[in-house]
Amino acid sequence: MPRKNRKISATGVYHVMLRGINKGAIFTDETDCNKFVKILQGLVAPVDRHGIPLPPYCHIHAYCLMNNHVHLLISEAESSIASVMKRIGVAYVSYFNKRHERLGPLFHDRYRSEPVEDAGYFITLLRYIHQNPVKANLVSSPNDFRWSSWHEYNSTNPPVICSDTLPFAQTTWNEVCELVKKSNQIETEQVNLARRRLSDIEAQKLIAQVCRDRVLAELPNKEKKQLILQLVEQGIAKTQLSRLTGISYGSITHHTTQKTR
């Protein structure tokens, strides 16, 4: 079956995810995580072989390194998103295979990406990415997770990897920091950078993408709960999700008010 063409973002901003092949680990310890972070630093502050600074290949707005996958919020700069992800893949897989004495691909298929085209969705994704370790029950708060960009937003120091040049001009770095630090329990509608509501066609496309063209209502309960949480956090209203999937509003509300076990 031919691959679907990627959606191109009019703003050049993308939410990207890399997942380990066969759901395997892509980070085994702090050394692996440190290497990946250094690769990200090399993308936003590259230098030539003489140590002379070069223009950034991209701007990174958020990252989160989980055991078997990575979330990135990226905007294009000197390079396209495809070139940026190729640089990441080549550098990290080469390092990982050499260090762990293995051969072959590390990531499952190609990276997944979705365009980000308004400020409200941008803020929603910042929260979603930083809350990943909490929803996976790894930590009780983003403050307790080392391998994400949360600490750059929650610090008084200038950001190291995350760009303070944000893709939506009406949003300053300080304003975004305050929004990101707010509880993830705050509903998207309360964010003062309100996101445009998705049309049914847009929502259906998002559901198909997130569910990988499977029927959401027919999935195992645990996976269904995780995907419902993800869809609501990405901007589909609960009533709209109920109407499009046939899952009762009560069930959707139940799934989004309890942590995934």
N, C-alpha and C positions, 0 to 999 in steps of 0.2 A: 504494500500500500504506500503510495507516494506521501512524502512529508508535506504537511501544511505549510504554506508560506507564513513567515513571521509577520506580525502586525508592526508597522512602522509608527513610531511615536512622532507626532508633529512637534513636540517640545524637545525631543532627544533624550527624554528621561525614561528609564526602564526599571522595573522590579525584576531581578534575575535570580534564579535558583539553580544551583549545581547539586546533584545528588549522586552518592556513591553507587557504583555498579552493584546490582543485586542487593541494594540497600546496605551495602557494606560500609565500614568505617572509612572515612577519608582523613580523620585526625585521630591519632592514637595516643598522643601526649602533648605536653606544652611545647616541645620542640617543633612538632608539626604545625601547631597553631601559630607559633612565632614566625615560622617561615612564611605561612600564608599572609600574615599581617605585613611582613616586610615586602612581599610581592605587591600588596595593595599600596604601600607607601611608595614603591617604585613607579607605580602608575600615576599617582597624583603629584609626585615631585621627582621626575626622572632627571638623570644627569648623563652626560656623555662620558666616554672613556677617560676624559681629562678632568672629570668632576665638575664640568660646567653645566649649570641648570638648563633644562630643556622645558618647553611648554608641556603642560600636563596632557597625558593621553585621554584622561577622563576626569570627571569630578565624582567623588564617592560621598553619598549623603548618609548612608547607614550600611552596617554589615553585622552579621551574626553568624558565628562559626559553631554549628552543632556537630554532633558526633559523625553523622553520615550525610549531612547536607549543609549548604551555605546559602544565606540570603544576602543579596546586595541591592542597594538602591543607587543607581548610577545615572549620570547624565554625560552624554558624549561631549568631547572637547576636540583634541587633535585627531582622534581615531574614532572609527565607528564602533558600535557595541560589539559587532562580530570580531573586529580586530582586538578589542580589549579582552574579550573572553578567550580568544586564541592565545594571547600573551599569558593570561592567567593559567590556562590549561597546560600549555607547553612547559612553563616554568615550574608549576607545582607538581605535575605528574612526573616530570623528569627527576625532580628532587625526591619525591615520595618513593618511586620505584627503585632508585639507587640506594636510598637509605634503608628501605625495608626488603631489599633484595628480591624484587618481584618484577614481572613482565606484564605487558598488556595495558589496556585502558583502565582508568581509575573511576571515571565518571560515567554514569548511566546515560547513554545516548548523548544527544547534544543538550546544551543548557536550555532551560525554559525561561521565557521572557514575556513580559506584558508591558504595554505602553502606559505611561503616567502622564495625564494631560491636563490636570487641574490641581489647584493647591489643596483642596480638601482631601482628595485621594492621596496626595503626597503625605499629608500629616497622618492620615489613617495608616499608611504603610510604615511610616516611622514608628508608630506605636506597635503595629503588628509585628514587625521585625524584632523590636527590642523585647517584646513579650513572649517570643518563642520559647526561651528556656523556662519561663514560668509555666506556660501551658503544657510543656513536656514534663512538668513536675521535677525539673532538675534543681531549681532554686525557688524560693518563695518571693523573691523580688529581683528585678533587673539589676539592682545594686550589687547582688551577690554573684553575678555571672561576669567572669573576666573577659570572655572572648566576644564582646560585641562593642559597638560604638556608643552604647549608652553612656559610658563614662566620659566621653567627649562632650556630650550634651549636658551632663550632670556635673560639669567642672567649671571652675572660674578661669582655668587656663585656656589659651587659644587651642583650637582643634588641631590634631596632628594629621589625621587621615581625612576626616570629614571636611568638606568644603564649606566655608562660610559665604561662598558665592552661590546663592540658592536659585533654583530655576524659575521661581515665581517672584517677580520683583517686589510685590507688595508685602513680602514676608521677610523680616530681618532675622539674622541668626539668633538674637536674644529672644525674639518672639517665638521662634520655633523651639528653642531650648525650653521655654516655659510650657509650651503645649506638650512637648514630648514627656516632660517630667510629671505631667498630670496623670492621675490614675487612669488605667486602661478601661475602667468601668464606666467612664464618661461616654455617653452615647455620641456617635459621630455628629448627630444633629446639633449638639451643644457646642461643637467647635466653631469659633467665630469665622474660620475660613470654610464656610459651608460648601460641601461637595454637591455638584449637580446630580440630581437623582437619575439613576440609570433607566433607560427605556427598557421595555420588555425584551426587545431584540438584543440590546446590549447585555442585559441580565442573562438571557438564554445562552449567549455566546460565552459569558464568563462561567456559567454553570457547567457547560460542556467542557470548557478548558480545564477547570479545577477538577471535575469528576472524570476527566479523560474519556469523555463520550459515554460514560456508563450512566445507568439510571440511579439517581441519588437515593430514591426511596427503597431500592432493592439492595443497597449495600449493607454489609454487616454493621450492627449498631455502633460499635466503637468508631469505625471509620466514618460512618455517616455523621456522627456527632462532631468529629474533627472537621469535616468538610463544611458542615453547616456553620460552625464557628468561623471558619475562614471566609465563607461567602458573605456572611453578615458583616464581618470586619472589613471586607473589601467593598462594601457599599450597597449590597442588595437589601432592601427593606424586608423585615420579617413577613409582612403580609404579602409582599410581592413574591418572596421565595416560596411561601405556602401555595400561592395561586399557581405558580409555574411548575412546581414539583409534585403537587398533590399531597404533600406532607402537611399535617394539620398545624395550624398556628400554635396551638398549645404544645405540641411536640417540639417545634422549633424553639419556642421560648424556653422550654425545659432544657434543651440542649445548650442554649446560649447562656444560661444562668448557673450552670454547674461546670466545674473544671473537668477536663477530660482525664479519666483515670488511666 
